Amino acid sequence: MAVEISRRRFLQGSVAMTVIGGMSMAPSNLFSNEKEHGELSITTKTGTGEAKFVPTLCEMCVNKCAAIARVEDGVVTKLDPNPMFPKSRNMLCPRGNAGIQALYDPDRLKYPMIRIGEKGEGKFKRVSWDEAYDAILNGTDKFPGLAKILDEEKDNRSTIFFCAGEGMAEHTFKTFYTGFGSSNWLNHASLCLRTVVSGYGVTLGAYPQADLENAEYIIMAGANRAEAIVTPDTMDFFKRTKGRGAKLICVDPRFTNTAAKADKWLPIKPGTDLAFVLALTYVVVMEELYDKAYVEKYFNGFKQYKNHLYAEEYTPEWAEKITGIPAEDIYEIARDFMKHAPKAVYYPGRRSTFAKNDFQLRRAMAIFQALGGGIDTKGGLVFGKKLSLKGHSA
């Protein structure tokens, strides 16, 4: 069939990616014995001799901060922050500095290998890239190739892929599974960002960023930035809490470092965030605290949503029994949020709880944020602008 031939050609051209992806998930004991495998000993201590400075990007987390690598005799000996990068602003965290250890880890696979033993035996042999391409496409005596799988299955829509990495390698992986004929895949975001990206996407059109630098009032739930995302903008943000320009409400069952730096901590019961947001929305709508001009211009189905809130009686008193947060606190926060809107942010976060209503929670958060007009505006949730990029050589 024409489709199958097209797939084969695609796979043959992009199969190197599968080898790389497979290596990242291979058993870590393949090179654990350096003496047995004759692993080279590489020092990454910074010398005083001649060095090259190469701009690069850190791949140790999703922020992808810019860095400058010091290279001596072909070896990266030090990573420095790139002062021109607006996100990290001349800072490279300990995790980023550890990127050298990942690069020269003795267990890192640096060339393709084919399994020659049974599964679990850990028996592999080193092969050339051409041999690896052929094995993936046509198989070996130990496993079938993709060509045979495609011929037998005919329709691969039921196939599920898992990508262990993220970032730049993930984009290549998406191209691969699309060419394979399936749109079903999982990655780290499936347990982290998937519901928030989807919820905000279908409600607002895209997943936004919070303008914490200019926000005057922030509700932070499902995030612990004082511990988990220690970037310059995080540190700048906490310099403004505690009555120094921005009021922070932390919603978290645990008393985290973020809660310690907040102006108010709400120890919510796990899995009840949706009730909290619905009660905030109830107060804002019933007391007509929302931005009427913004709602009139941009909202769809507002009357139906208002009637639903009223009919279901999503009051702060109702939410108190579910969340454990006093009703008076819910009234206060709803009113204060709208006083500061549009420079008020209900922080999108990542995952508030591993609960089955998480997707609807994100939609409710997006709607509550929009009631104050804080969408794509200074001090609210922003989407940014596209940058024109110059062409580059291959």
C-alpha positions as CSV (number, residue, x, y, z in Angstrom):
1,M,0.0,0.0,0.0
2,A,1.1,3.6,-0.7
3,V,0.7,4.6,2.9
4,E,2.9,1.8,4.2
5,I,5.6,2.6,1.7
6,S,5.5,6.2,2.8
7,R,5.9,5.1,6.4
8,R,8.8,2.9,5.6
9,R,10.6,5.7,3.9
10,F,9.9,7.9,6.8
11,L,11.1,5.4,9.3
12,Q,14.3,4.7,7.4
13,G,15.2,8.4,7.4
14,S,14.3,9.1,11.1
15,V,15.2,5.7,12.7
16,A,18.3,7.3,14.3
17,M,16.0,9.0,16.7
18,T,14.6,5.7,17.9
19,V,18.0,4.4,18.6
20,I,18.8,7.4,20.7
21,G,15.5,7.2,22.4
22,G,16.0,3.5,23.1
23,M,19.5,4.1,24.5
24,S,18.0,6.5,27.1
25,M,15.9,3.7,28.4
26,A,18.5,1.0,28.2
27,P,19.7,-0.9,31.4
28,S,22.1,1.3,33.3
29,N,24.5,-1.6,34.1
30,L,25.8,-1.9,30.5
31,F,28.8,0.3,31.3
32,S,28.8,0.3,35.1
33,N,32.1,-1.7,35.2
34,E,34.6,0.7,33.7
35,K,37.6,-1.7,33.9
36,E,35.7,-4.4,32.1
37,H,34.7,-2.2,29.2
38,G,37.8,0.0,29.1
39,E,35.9,3.2,29.7
40,L,37.9,6.4,29.2
41,S,38.7,8.5,32.2
42,I,37.7,12.1,31.5
43,T,38.5,15.0,33.9
44,T,36.1,17.9,33.9
45,K,38.3,20.1,36.1
46,T,38.7,23.6,34.8
47,G,42.2,24.2,33.5
48,T,44.2,27.4,32.9
49,G,45.1,26.7,29.3
50,E,43.4,27.7,26.1
51,A,39.6,27.2,26.0
52,K,36.7,27.7,23.7
53,F,33.4,29.2,24.9
54,V,30.4,27.7,23.2
55,P,26.8,29.0,23.6
56,T,24.4,26.2,24.4
57,L,21.1,25.4,26.1
58,C,20.6,23.4,29.4
59,E,18.5,20.3,28.9
60,M,18.3,19.5,32.7
61,C,14.7,20.8,33.0
62,V,11.9,22.4,31.0
63,N,13.2,26.0,31.4
64,K,16.0,25.4,28.9
65,C,18.2,28.2,30.3
66,A,20.9,29.5,28.0
67,A,24.5,28.7,29.1
68,I,28.0,29.0,27.9
69,A,30.2,25.9,27.9
70,R,33.9,26.1,28.5
71,V,35.6,23.5,26.3
72,E,39.2,22.5,26.8
73,D,40.8,19.9,24.4
74,G,37.3,18.9,23.3
75,V,36.0,18.4,26.8
76,V,33.4,20.5,28.5
77,T,35.0,21.6,31.8
78,K,32.6,24.2,33.1
79,L,29.1,25.6,32.4
80,D,28.4,29.3,33.0
81,P,25.1,31.2,32.7
82,N,24.5,33.3,29.6
83,P,23.8,36.8,30.8
84,M,21.9,37.6,27.6
85,F,19.2,35.0,28.3
86,P,16.1,36.8,29.8
87,K,14.7,33.8,31.8
88,S,17.8,32.9,33.8
89,R,19.4,36.4,33.9
90,N,23.0,35.3,34.4
91,M,22.1,32.4,36.8
92,L,22.7,28.7,36.4
93,C,21.2,26.5,39.1
94,P,22.9,23.5,40.7
95,R,20.9,21.2,38.5
96,G,22.1,23.0,35.4
97,N,25.7,22.8,36.5
98,A,25.2,19.1,36.9
99,G,24.7,18.8,33.2
100,I,28.4,18.0,32.8
101,Q,27.9,14.9,34.9
102,A,25.1,13.7,32.6
103,L,27.3,14.3,29.6
104,Y,30.2,12.3,31.0
105,D,28.3,9.8,33.0
106,P,30.1,6.4,32.7
107,D,26.7,4.7,32.2
108,R,25.7,6.9,29.3
109,L,25.4,5.1,25.9
110,K,27.3,6.8,23.2
111,Y,26.7,4.5,20.2
112,P,24.0,2.1,19.1
113,M,23.7,-1.4,20.5
114,I,21.6,-4.4,19.5
115,R,20.3,-7.0,22.0
116,I,21.8,-10.4,21.4
117,G,20.5,-12.1,24.5
118,E,17.0,-12.7,25.9
119,K,15.2,-9.8,27.6
120,G,16.6,-9.0,31.0
121,E,20.0,-10.7,30.4
122,G,21.7,-7.4,29.5
123,K,23.5,-8.9,26.6
124,F,24.1,-6.3,23.8
125,K,26.7,-5.8,21.1
126,R,27.9,-2.6,19.6
127,V,26.9,-2.0,16.0
128,S,27.3,0.7,13.3
129,W,24.5,3.1,12.6
130,D,23.7,1.4,9.3
131,E,23.3,-1.9,11.2
132,A,21.1,-0.3,13.8
133,Y,18.9,1.2,11.1
134,D,18.5,-2.1,9.4
135,A,17.7,-3.9,12.7
136,I,15.0,-1.4,13.6
137,L,13.4,-1.5,10.2
138,N,13.8,-5.2,9.4
139,G,14.4,-6.8,12.9
140,T,16.8,-9.5,14.1
141,D,16.4,-13.0,15.4
142,K,15.4,-11.5,18.8
143,F,12.7,-9.0,17.8
144,P,10.6,-8.1,14.7
145,G,11.3,-4.9,12.8
146,L,9.0,-2.0,12.2
147,A,8.4,-3.0,8.6
148,K,6.9,-6.3,9.7
149,I,4.8,-4.7,12.4
150,L,3.4,-2.2,10.0
151,D,2.6,-4.9,7.5
152,E,0.8,-7.1,10.1
153,E,-1.0,-4.4,12.0
154,K,-2.2,-2.4,8.9
155,D,-3.8,0.1,11.3
156,N,-1.6,1.4,14.1
157,R,-4.0,3.8,15.8
158,S,-4.2,1.5,18.9
159,T,-0.4,1.7,19.4
160,I,0.8,3.6,22.5
161,F,4.2,5.3,22.7
162,F,6.1,6.4,25.8
163,C,8.8,9.1,25.6
164,A,11.0,9.2,28.6
165,G,12.6,12.5,27.8
166,E,11.2,16.0,27.1
167,G,12.2,19.2,25.4
168,M,14.1,19.1,22.2
169,A,14.2,15.3,21.8
170,E,10.5,15.2,22.5
171,H,9.7,17.2,19.3
172,T,11.6,14.6,17.2
173,F,9.7,11.8,19.0
174,K,6.3,13.4,18.0
175,T,7.4,13.3,14.4
176,F,8.3,9.6,14.8
177,Y,5.0,8.5,16.3
178,T,3.0,10.5,13.8
179,G,4.8,8.8,11.0
180,F,4.2,5.4,12.7
181,G,0.5,6.0,12.4
182,S,-0.6,6.6,16.0
183,S,-1.5,9.7,18.0
184,N,-1.4,8.0,21.3
185,W,1.6,8.7,23.5
186,L,2.6,9.4,27.0
187,N,5.5,11.4,28.6
188,H,6.4,13.2,31.8
189,A,3.8,15.9,31.0
190,S,1.0,13.2,31.2
191,L,1.6,13.3,34.9
192,C,2.4,16.9,35.2
193,L,1.2,19.5,32.7
194,R,-1.3,17.6,30.6
195,T,-4.5,18.6,32.3
196,V,-3.5,22.3,32.9
197,V,-2.4,22.7,29.3
198,S,-5.6,21.1,27.9
199,G,-7.9,22.9,30.3
200,Y,-6.5,26.3,29.6
201,G,-6.2,25.5,25.9
202,V,-9.9,24.7,25.4
203,T,-11.0,27.5,27.6
204,L,-8.7,30.4,26.7
205,G,-7.1,29.1,23.5
206,A,-3.6,28.5,24.8
207,Y,-1.6,27.8,28.0
208,P,-0.5,31.1,29.5
209,Q,2.4,32.3,31.6
210,A,1.9,34.3,34.8
211,D,3.2,37.9,34.9
212,L,4.4,37.6,38.5
213,E,6.7,40.6,38.1
214,N,3.8,43.0,37.7
215,A,1.0,41.1,39.5
216,E,-0.3,42.7,42.8
217,Y,-2.3,39.7,44.0
218,I,-1.5,36.0,43.5
219,I,-3.3,32.8,44.4
220,M,-0.8,30.0,44.1
221,A,-2.1,26.4,44.2
222,G,-0.5,23.3,42.9
223,A,2.9,24.9,42.9
224,N,5.8,25.2,45.3
225,R,8.0,27.7,43.6
226,A,10.1,28.5,46.6
227,E,11.5,25.0,46.4
228,A,10.7,23.5,43.0
229,I,11.4,26.3,40.5
230,V,14.3,28.4,41.9
231,T,14.9,30.8,39.1
232,P,15.6,34.6,39.1
233,D,12.0,35.4,38.5
234,T,11.0,33.2,41.5
235,M,13.4,35.0,43.8
236,D,12.3,38.4,42.5
237,F,8.7,37.4,43.1
238,F,9.2,36.5,46.8
239,K,11.0,39.8,47.4
240,R,7.6,41.4,46.8
241,T,5.5,39.3,49.2
242,K,4.8,39.9,52.8
243,G,3.5,43.4,52.3
244,R,6.3,44.5,49.8
245,G,4.1,45.1,46.8
246,A,2.4,41.8,46.1
247,K,0.0,39.7,48.2
248,L,0.4,35.9,48.0
249,I,-2.2,33.4,49.0
250,C,-0.8,29.9,49.1
251,V,-3.3,27.0,48.8
252,D,-1.6,23.8,49.8
253,P,-2.3,20.9,52.2
254,R,1.4,21.2,53.3
255,F,3.1,24.1,55.0
256,T,5.8,24.4,52.3
257,N,8.5,27.1,51.9
258,T,6.1,28.8,49.6
259,A,3.5,28.8,52.3
260,A,6.0,30.2,54.7
261,K,6.7,33.1,52.4
262,A,3.0,33.8,51.7
263,D,0.8,36.4,53.2
264,K,-1.9,33.8,53.9
265,W,-1.7,30.0,53.9
266,L,-4.9,27.9,53.2
267,P,-4.4,24.2,54.2
268,I,-6.9,22.8,51.7
269,K,-8.0,19.2,51.8
270,P,-6.4,17.3,48.9
271,G,-8.5,16.9,45.8
272,T,-11.0,19.7,46.7
273,D,-9.5,22.6,44.7
274,L,-12.5,22.7,42.3
275,A,-14.9,23.4,45.1
276,F,-12.7,26.3,46.3
277,V,-12.6,27.9,42.8
278,L,-16.3,27.5,42.2
279,A,-17.0,29.2,45.5
280,L,-14.7,32.1,44.6
281,T,-16.5,32.4,41.3
282,Y,-19.9,32.3,43.0
283,V,-19.0,35.3,45.2
284,V,-17.6,37.3,42.3
285,V,-20.6,36.6,40.0
286,M,-23.4,37.0,42.6
287,E,-21.9,40.2,44.0
288,E,-21.2,41.5,40.5
289,L,-17.5,42.1,41.2
290,Y,-16.4,41.0,37.7
291,D,-15.3,43.2,34.8
292,K,-18.6,43.6,33.1
293,A,-17.2,45.2,29.9
294,Y,-14.7,42.4,29.5
295,V,-17.2,39.6,30.1
296,E,-19.7,41.2,27.6
297,K,-17.0,41.3,25.0
298,Y,-15.1,38.1,25.4
299,F,-17.3,35.5,27.3
300,N,-19.4,32.8,25.7
301,G,-22.3,31.3,27.7
302,F,-21.8,33.6,30.7
303,K,-25.5,33.6,31.6
304,Q,-25.7,29.8,31.5
305,Y,-22.6,29.6,33.7
306,K,-24.1,32.1,36.2
307,N,-27.4,30.2,36.3
308,H,-25.5,27.0,36.9
309,L,-23.5,28.5,39.8
310,Y,-26.7,29.8,41.4
311,A,-28.7,26.6,40.8
312,E,-26.1,24.4,42.3
313,E,-25.5,26.8,45.2
314,Y,-21.7,26.8,45.0
315,T,-21.5,29.1,48.1
316,P,-18.5,29.6,50.3
317,E,-20.4,27.8,53.1
318,W,-20.9,24.8,50.8
319,A,-17.2,24.8,49.9
320,E,-16.1,25.1,53.5
321,K,-17.5,21.7,54.3
322,I,-15.6,20.2,51.4
323,T,-12.3,22.0,51.4
324,G,-11.8,22.8,55.1
325,I,-11.2,26.5,54.2
326,P,-13.4,28.9,56.3
327,A,-16.2,30.5,54.3
328,E,-15.1,34.0,55.5
329,D,-11.7,33.4,53.9
330,I,-13.2,32.5,50.6
331,Y,-15.4,35.7,50.6
332,E,-12.3,37.8,51.5
333,I,-10.1,36.3,48.8
334,A,-12.7,36.6,46.1
335,R,-13.3,40.2,46.9
336,D,-9.6,41.1,47.2
337,F,-8.7,39.3,44.0
338,M,-11.2,41.4,42.0
339,K,-10.0,44.6,43.8
340,H,-6.5,44.1,42.3
341,A,-7.7,42.7,38.9
342,P,-6.6,42.7,36.2
343,K,-3.2,42.7,38.0
344,A,-4.3,39.6,39.8
345,V,-3.2,36.0,39.0
346,Y,-4.7,32.6,39.9
347,Y,-1.4,30.8,39.1
348,P,-2.0,28.0,36.6
349,G,0.6,25.8,38.3
350,R,1.1,22.2,37.1
351,R,-1.0,19.6,39.0
352,S,-2.9,20.7,42.1
353,T,-4.0,17.1,42.9
354,F,-4.0,13.8,41.2
355,A,-7.7,13.8,41.1
356,K,-10.1,12.9,38.3
357,N,-11.7,16.4,38.3
358,D,-8.3,18.1,37.6
359,F,-9.2,19.0,34.0
360,Q,-12.4,20.7,35.0
361,L,-10.5,22.5,37.8
362,R,-8.2,24.1,35.3
363,R,-11.2,25.3,33.2
364,A,-12.8,26.8,36.3
365,M,-9.5,28.5,37.2
366,A,-9.2,30.0,33.7
367,I,-12.8,31.3,33.9
368,F,-12.3,32.8,37.3
369,Q,-9.1,34.6,36.1
370,A,-10.9,35.9,33.0
371,L,-13.7,37.4,35.2
372,G,-11.3,40.0,36.3
373,G,-10.1,40.8,32.8
374,G,-6.6,39.6,33.6
375,I,-6.0,37.8,30.3
376,D,-3.0,38.8,28.1
377,T,-2.5,41.9,30.1
378,K,0.2,43.4,32.4
379,G,0.1,41.7,35.8
380,G,-2.2,38.9,34.7
381,L,-1.8,35.8,32.6
382,V,0.0,36.5,29.3
383,F,0.7,34.7,26.1
384,G,3.6,36.7,24.7
385,K,4.3,37.6,21.1
386,K,5.9,35.7,18.3
387,L,9.4,36.6,17.5
388,S,10.7,36.8,13.9
389,L,13.7,34.5,13.5
390,K,16.3,34.9,10.9
391,G,17.1,32.0,8.6
392,H,20.0,29.7,9.3
393,S,22.1,27.2,7.4
394,A,21.5,23.5,7.9
